[in-house]
């Protein structure tokens, strides 16, 4: 029997997130073998009269491919995938799989070549700027375990957060967009953090179910050389298959000049990927009212209520501070009182304290407002 929640999510993705039209091509890209949502997406695309294409990945096989692969091989695979991606109008990526750390055993130098020769040309140069795309997870046992929930409890949480009223959230975000686009200097204060930077002249972008599901953030980018001070992240992050905790950075003229974590050696390798890896490509405020606790999954963690993320690496072309890198690493800090608290100031005015907006025009983005009619 079909789960009606899956059908509801498929309709949201096809008609709202990527706004697919008849005759248009869509690539449905699945990592893992949790296929019910992929089937529902194919059905919905066919019903619409669109043209669904399907790709299935397995990270265990990908890891084997990457270990010791010739650069020429990676470039040839990327050229083939780039050609296919260039023919697509839309893209939906379903990220599942049994083991989120499957790629941890791939040597760092092989992961760096994968990022540079494969992922960047296909996704950074084609998919992100030239298709209507949305990326999401699919609930399975591994995700439930990471979230410290039973599988059934996690599924209920997943569908609640993924099918919330995103158009309503989008409207409530307008006030924050206006605030950010009229701000020069941002200051962030919290445990181990005293950071300042300029966002003057940069656009603010609403993330309200059009690029990620779940969603719930408004992002911009700092002026590349304006970042000064220190930041300490209080949320663990899995990157390139490795879990990093207690990451801290010190900045001077926008550049990370000192970095520490539970794995300094691997952290330094990532930051040495290219010049842009030591500069920030994104600053974002997370505000999804359903997501409270981290689960070492970026798509969920970067949207946590009362959080922000400050991202080393590539800037999005839609909000471009000129930083270019093969990496884009969304590192999250939660500022609710149970996580240590903190403040965010726009041009000296306190706008968010302990994870809650404290100015009247932004009150509609606090949890009770976003959830009041649900």
C-alpha positions as CSV (number, residue, x, y, z in Angstrom):
1,X,0.0,0.0,0.0
2,X,1.4,3.4,-0.9
3,X,2.2,5.8,1.9
4,X,0.1,9.0,1.3
5,X,2.9,11.0,2.9
6,X,5.3,10.0,0.2
7,X,2.8,10.9,-2.5
8,X,2.3,14.3,-0.9
9,X,6.0,14.9,-0.7
10,X,6.5,13.9,-4.4
11,X,3.8,16.4,-5.5
12,X,5.5,19.2,-3.4
13,X,8.8,18.4,-5.0
14,X,7.6,18.2,-8.6
15,X,5.1,21.1,-8.6
16,X,6.6,23.5,-6.1
17,X,10.3,22.8,-5.5
18,X,11.4,22.3,-9.1
19,X,8.2,23.6,-10.8
20,X,8.5,20.9,-13.5
21,X,6.5,21.5,-16.7
22,X,5.3,19.1,-19.5
23,X,8.0,18.0,-21.9
24,X,10.8,19.1,-19.6
25,X,13.6,16.7,-18.5
26,X,14.3,15.9,-14.9
27,X,17.1,13.8,-13.5
28,X,16.1,11.8,-10.4
29,X,19.4,10.9,-8.7
30,X,19.2,8.3,-5.9
31,X,21.9,7.4,-3.4
32,X,21.0,4.1,-1.9
33,X,18.1,1.7,-2.5
34,X,15.3,3.3,-0.6
35,X,13.2,3.7,-3.7
36,X,9.5,4.5,-2.7
37,X,10.0,8.3,-3.2
38,X,11.8,7.8,-6.5
39,X,8.9,5.7,-7.7
40,X,6.4,8.4,-6.6
41,X,8.5,11.1,-8.4
42,X,8.6,9.1,-11.6
43,X,4.8,8.6,-11.5
44,X,4.2,12.3,-10.9
45,X,6.6,13.4,-13.7
46,X,4.9,10.9,-16.1
47,X,1.4,12.1,-15.1
48,X,2.5,15.7,-15.8
49,X,3.9,14.7,-19.2
50,X,7.5,15.4,-18.3
51,X,10.5,13.3,-19.1
52,X,12.0,11.6,-16.0
53,X,15.6,10.2,-16.1
54,X,16.9,8.0,-13.3
55,X,20.4,7.6,-11.8
56,X,21.1,5.2,-8.9
57,X,24.3,5.5,-6.8
58,X,25.9,3.4,-4.1
59,X,28.6,4.9,-1.9
60,X,30.3,1.6,-1.2
61,X,30.9,1.2,-5.0
62,X,31.8,4.8,-5.4
63,X,34.4,4.5,-2.7
64,X,36.0,1.6,-4.5
65,X,36.0,3.6,-7.7
66,X,37.7,6.5,-6.1
67,X,40.5,4.7,-4.4
68,X,43.5,5.0,-6.6
69,X,41.5,6.1,-9.7
70,X,43.4,7.9,-12.3
71,X,42.7,11.6,-12.7
72,X,42.0,11.0,-16.4
73,X,39.3,8.5,-15.5
74,X,37.6,10.9,-13.1
75,X,37.7,13.7,-15.7
76,X,36.2,11.4,-18.3
77,X,33.4,10.3,-16.0
78,X,32.7,13.9,-15.1
79,X,32.6,14.9,-18.8
80,X,29.9,12.2,-19.4
81,X,27.9,13.3,-16.4
82,X,28.3,16.9,-17.2
83,X,26.9,16.3,-20.7
84,X,23.9,14.5,-19.3
85,X,23.3,17.2,-16.6
86,X,23.5,19.9,-19.3
87,X,20.4,18.4,-21.0
88,X,18.3,18.5,-17.8
89,X,15.8,21.2,-16.9
90,X,15.4,20.0,-13.3
91,X,17.2,17.7,-10.8
92,X,16.0,16.0,-7.6
93,X,18.7,14.3,-5.5
94,X,17.6,11.7,-2.9
95,X,20.4,11.1,-0.5
96,X,20.0,7.9,1.5
97,X,22.2,4.8,1.8
98,X,23.1,2.6,4.8
99,X,26.2,4.3,6.1
100,X,26.9,8.0,6.1
101,X,30.6,7.3,6.8
102,X,31.0,5.0,3.8
103,X,33.5,7.3,2.1
104,X,35.7,7.8,5.2
105,X,38.0,5.0,4.0
106,X,38.8,6.9,0.8
107,X,42.3,8.5,1.1
108,X,42.2,12.3,1.4
109,X,44.1,12.8,-1.9
110,X,41.5,10.7,-3.7
111,X,38.6,12.6,-2.2
112,X,40.3,15.9,-3.1
113,X,40.5,14.8,-6.8
114,X,36.9,13.6,-6.7
115,X,35.8,17.1,-5.4
116,X,37.9,18.9,-8.0
117,X,37.6,16.8,-11.1
118,X,34.1,15.3,-10.8
119,X,31.8,17.0,-8.3
120,X,32.7,20.6,-9.1
121,X,32.3,20.4,-12.9
122,X,29.0,18.4,-12.8
123,X,27.3,20.0,-9.8
124,X,29.1,23.3,-9.3
125,X,29.3,24.4,-12.9
126,X,26.1,22.8,-14.4
127,X,23.5,21.5,-11.9
128,X,23.5,24.4,-9.4
129,X,23.5,27.4,-11.7
130,X,21.6,25.9,-14.7
131,X,18.9,23.6,-13.4
132,X,15.9,23.9,-11.0
133,X,17.2,21.6,-8.4
134,X,16.2,20.2,-5.0
135,X,18.2,17.8,-2.7
136,X,16.7,15.8,0.2
137,X,17.3,12.8,2.3
138,X,15.0,9.7,2.7
139,X,14.2,8.3,6.1
140,X,15.9,4.9,6.8
141,X,17.3,3.0,9.8
142,X,20.7,4.8,9.5
143,X,19.1,8.2,9.7
144,X,16.9,7.3,12.6
145,X,19.9,6.0,14.5
146,X,21.8,9.2,13.8
147,X,18.9,11.2,15.1
148,X,18.6,9.0,18.2
149,X,15.0,8.1,17.4
150,X,13.1,4.9,16.6
151,X,12.5,4.4,12.9
152,X,8.8,5.1,13.1
153,X,9.3,8.2,15.2
154,X,11.9,9.5,12.8
155,X,9.6,8.9,9.8
156,X,6.9,10.9,11.5
157,X,9.4,13.7,12.2
158,X,10.7,13.5,8.6
159,X,7.4,13.9,6.9
160,X,6.3,16.7,9.3
161,X,9.3,18.8,8.5
162,X,9.5,18.0,4.8
163,X,5.8,18.7,4.0
164,X,5.3,21.8,6.2
165,X,3.8,25.0,4.7
166,X,6.9,26.2,2.8
167,X,5.0,28.9,0.9
168,X,3.9,30.4,4.2
169,X,7.5,30.3,5.4
170,X,8.6,32.0,2.3
171,X,6.3,35.0,2.9
172,X,7.5,35.3,6.5
173,X,11.1,35.4,5.3
174,X,10.6,38.7,3.4
175,X,11.2,40.8,6.4
176,X,14.5,39.1,7.2
177,X,15.6,39.5,3.5
178,X,14.9,43.2,3.8
179,X,16.8,43.5,7.0
180,X,19.9,41.7,5.7
181,X,20.0,43.6,2.4
182,X,20.0,46.8,4.3
183,X,22.8,45.8,6.8
184,X,26.4,46.6,6.5
185,X,28.1,44.9,9.5
186,X,27.1,41.7,11.2
187,X,28.5,40.8,14.6
188,X,28.0,37.3,16.2
189,X,28.8,36.7,19.9
190,X,28.7,33.5,21.8
191,X,30.8,30.9,23.7
192,X,34.2,30.9,21.9
193,X,32.8,33.3,19.3
194,X,33.3,37.0,18.6
195,X,33.0,37.5,14.9
196,X,32.3,40.5,12.6
197,X,32.0,40.9,8.9
198,X,30.3,43.0,6.2
199,X,27.5,42.0,4.0
200,X,26.9,45.4,2.4
201,X,25.5,45.2,-1.1
202,X,25.1,41.4,-1.0
203,X,21.7,39.9,-1.8
204,X,19.8,37.8,0.8
205,X,18.3,34.5,-0.5
206,X,15.3,32.8,0.9
207,X,15.5,29.0,1.2
208,X,11.9,27.9,1.5
209,X,11.6,24.4,-0.1
210,X,12.9,25.3,-3.6
211,X,16.5,23.9,-3.3
212,X,16.5,21.7,-0.2
213,X,13.8,19.7,1.6
214,X,13.7,20.1,4.6
215,X,14.4,23.8,4.3
216,X,14.3,26.9,6.4
217,X,17.2,29.4,6.1
218,X,18.0,32.8,4.7
219,X,21.6,33.2,3.5
220,X,24.0,35.8,2.1
221,X,27.7,36.0,1.8
222,X,30.2,38.1,3.6
223,X,32.5,40.5,1.7
224,X,35.4,38.1,1.1
225,X,38.1,40.0,3.0
226,X,36.0,41.5,5.7
227,X,35.7,38.6,8.2
228,X,37.6,39.2,11.5
229,X,37.6,37.4,14.8
230,X,37.0,33.9,16.1
231,X,34.2,31.3,15.8
232,X,33.6,28.1,17.6
233,X,31.0,25.7,16.1
234,X,29.1,23.5,18.6
235,X,27.6,21.0,16.1
236,X,29.4,18.0,14.8
237,X,29.8,17.7,11.0
238,X,30.4,14.8,8.7
239,X,32.5,15.9,5.8
240,X,34.1,13.6,3.2
241,X,33.0,10.7,5.4
242,X,34.8,12.0,8.5
243,X,33.2,13.3,11.7
244,X,34.6,16.7,12.9
245,X,33.8,18.1,16.3
246,X,34.6,21.3,18.2
247,X,35.8,23.1,15.1
248,X,37.2,26.6,15.7
249,X,38.6,29.2,13.2
250,X,40.5,32.5,13.6
251,X,40.1,35.0,10.8
252,X,42.2,37.9,9.6
253,X,41.2,39.9,6.6
254,X,38.7,37.2,5.6
255,X,41.2,34.3,5.7
256,X,41.2,31.4,8.2
257,X,44.7,31.8,9.7
258,X,44.2,29.2,12.5
259,X,42.0,26.1,12.7
260,X,41.4,23.4,15.3
261,X,39.1,20.4,15.8
262,X,39.2,16.9,17.0
263,X,41.1,16.0,13.8
264,X,43.5,18.9,13.0
265,X,45.4,17.0,10.4
266,X,42.4,16.2,8.3
267,X,40.9,19.7,8.8
268,X,44.1,21.3,7.5
269,X,44.0,19.0,4.4
270,X,40.5,20.2,3.6
271,X,41.4,23.9,4.1
272,X,44.4,23.3,1.8
273,X,42.2,22.1,-1.1
274,X,42.6,25.4,-2.8
275,X,42.9,29.1,-1.9
276,X,39.1,29.6,-1.6
277,X,38.8,26.9,1.1
278,X,40.2,29.3,3.7
279,X,37.6,32.0,2.9
280,X,33.9,32.1,3.6
281,X,31.3,31.6,0.9
282,X,28.1,31.8,2.9
283,X,26.5,33.1,6.1
284,X,23.0,31.8,6.9
285,X,20.4,31.9,9.6
286,X,18.6,28.6,10.2
287,X,15.0,28.8,11.4
288,X,13.0,25.6,10.7
289,X,10.8,25.2,13.8
290,X,10.6,21.4,13.6
291,X,14.4,20.8,13.7
292,X,15.9,21.2,17.1
293,X,18.7,18.7,17.5
294,X,21.7,17.9,15.2
295,X,22.0,14.5,13.6
296,X,25.3,15.0,11.7
297,X,23.3,15.5,8.4
298,X,23.9,18.9,6.9
299,X,20.6,19.1,5.1
300,X,18.8,18.9,8.5
301,X,21.5,20.5,10.7
302,X,21.9,23.7,8.7
303,X,18.2,24.4,9.2
304,X,18.1,24.0,13.0
305,X,15.9,26.4,14.8
306,X,18.0,29.1,16.4
307,X,21.2,28.3,14.5
308,X,23.5,29.9,11.9
309,X,26.1,28.5,9.6
310,X,29.3,30.0,8.4
311,X,30.6,28.2,5.4
312,X,34.2,27.8,4.3
313,X,34.5,27.5,0.5
314,X,32.6,28.3,-2.7
315,X,30.1,31.1,-2.9
316,X,26.8,30.5,-4.8
317,X,26.7,32.5,-8.0
318,X,23.3,33.9,-7.0
319,X,25.0,35.5,-4.0
320,X,28.5,35.9,-5.2
321,X,31.3,37.4,-3.1
322,X,33.9,36.1,-5.6
323,X,35.1,33.2,-3.6
324,X,35.8,30.0,-5.6
325,X,36.6,26.6,-4.2
326,X,36.0,22.9,-4.7
327,X,34.6,22.7,-1.2
328,X,31.5,24.2,0.3
329,X,31.3,23.1,4.0
330,X,28.2,24.2,6.0
331,X,29.4,24.3,9.6
332,X,26.6,25.0,12.2
333,X,26.4,26.8,15.5
334,X,23.2,26.6,17.5
335,X,22.6,29.7,19.8
336,X,19.5,28.5,21.8
337,X,20.1,28.6,25.6
338,X,20.3,24.9,25.9
339,X,23.4,25.1,23.5
340,X,25.1,28.0,25.2
341,X,23.2,30.9,23.8
342,X,24.5,33.9,21.8
343,X,23.6,37.1,20.0
344,X,23.5,38.4,16.5
345,X,23.7,42.1,15.7
346,X,22.9,43.9,12.5
347,X,24.7,47.3,12.4
348,X,24.9,47.3,16.2
349,X,21.2,46.4,16.7
350,X,20.5,43.1,18.5
351,X,18.2,41.2,16.2
352,X,18.5,37.6,17.6
353,X,19.2,36.5,21.1
354,X,19.6,32.9,22.3
355,X,18.1,31.8,18.9
356,X,15.0,33.9,19.0
357,X,14.4,37.0,16.9
358,X,13.8,40.0,19.3
359,X,12.8,42.7,16.8
360,X,9.1,43.0,16.0
361,X,9.4,42.8,12.2
362,X,11.1,39.4,12.5
363,X,8.8,37.9,15.1
364,X,7.0,35.9,12.4
365,X,10.0,33.7,12.0
366,X,10.0,32.4,15.6
367,X,8.8,28.8,16.0
368,X,5.4,29.6,17.5
369,X,4.5,31.9,14.5
370,X,5.6,29.5,11.8
371,X,3.8,26.5,13.5
372,X,0.6,28.3,14.7
373,X,-1.8,27.0,12.1
374,X,-0.3,23.5,11.7
